[in-house]
Amino acid sequence: EDAAFAEARIAQLEHVARFATVVDHVDDADGVAGLGSVVRVAHPTGGTMELELVGRRTAESGAGEVSLASPVGQALNGVRAGDVARVALPSGEIRVLSVLEVVPPAKRARAEAA
């Protein structure tokens, strides 16, 4: 049973490695949200949220992480501070998020290291 599990996991990892894409990011990206960015948005109910844009496989690991493949991730990809993101929910409802700040990955990494 353990051997079968290990073989299945190896096959899964080989599949991931075969179809993986290396994403190059610009140091600042002119304030445009993308993979690894943290986007602070005003929620329609009045609060604020910080959402980190992550890859599809990473999104399952933590709160506040949003996959770029999700409706929210698609709406936030490419936004800048001051933009309004419209999220089409599976229910058909449109949720509007006001973008307050975009922190690119390089800037966030420097802040965490300090």
N, C-alpha and C positions, 0 to 999 in steps of 0.2 A: 504494500500500500504506500509506504514512504517513497519507494523507488518510482512508482507511478506518479506520485505527486511531484517529485523532483523533476522527472522528465517533462511533465506538463508545464511546470514553471519555466524550465529551460526553453521549451518551445515558445512559450509566451514571450520571454525576454528576447529571444532571437527575432521574433516577429516585430517587436517594438524597435529593436536596433536596426532591422532591415528597412523600416519605413520612417525612421526618425529623420527630422530635418533640423539642421543647425540654424538658429536664428541669430543674425548679427543685429545688435542694437546700437544706435548712435548714442553717444554719451549723454546728451541732453534731449535730443529729438524735438527741440523747439517746443516743449511743453505738451506734446501730443501723446495721449495714452496709448499704450501697447503692452505687449507681453512683459510682465514683471512690474508694471506701473501700479502705484496705489492711487486710486481715484476717490476723492472725498466728495460725496454728493449730499444734497438736501433731499430728504425723503418727503413724499407728499403728506405724510402724517405729521410733519413738523420737526422731526429729528434729523440728525446727520448720520451717515454711514461711511466707513472707509472700506473700500473693496479692492483687493489685489487681483489683477488680471493674470491668470495662470493658464497653463496648458491643460488639455483635456484630462490627462492622467493625474495631474497634481491637484485638481480641484476637490478631490475627495478627502484631502488630508486636513483641512482646517477651516474654522469659521472665518468668514470675511474673505474667503477666496472664491473667485468667480471664474469659471472656465470661459475662454474666448469663444467656445462653441455654443455656449448657452445664450438665450435671448438677451439677458442683461449684459453679458460679455460682448456680444455682437453690437449692442447699442452703445457701449462705452468705448469700444475700440476706435481710436482715431479722434476722440473728443479732446477739447482743450478747456481750461478754466473759463467759465462764463457761458459755455455751451449748454444746451438742453438736450438730453438724451431721451428718446421715446422708445420705451420697451414694449414690444408686442408680446403679451403673455399668452400661454397656450389657450386660455379661456376666451381669447379674442379682445380682452381688455387692453387698453393702452395706458401704461404707467409712465409718468413724466418725472425725470430726475434732473435736477439742476446741478451742474458740475461746479463745485466750489474750488477744487484744487486738483492738480495732477502732479504726482511726484514720480519722476522717472526712476528706473531701477538703479542706475549708477549713483544718483543723488541720495537715494534711500540707503544704499550700501555704505556710502561715505558717512552718513549720519549715524548709522548703526555702529560703525567702526570707531567713531569718536567717543 
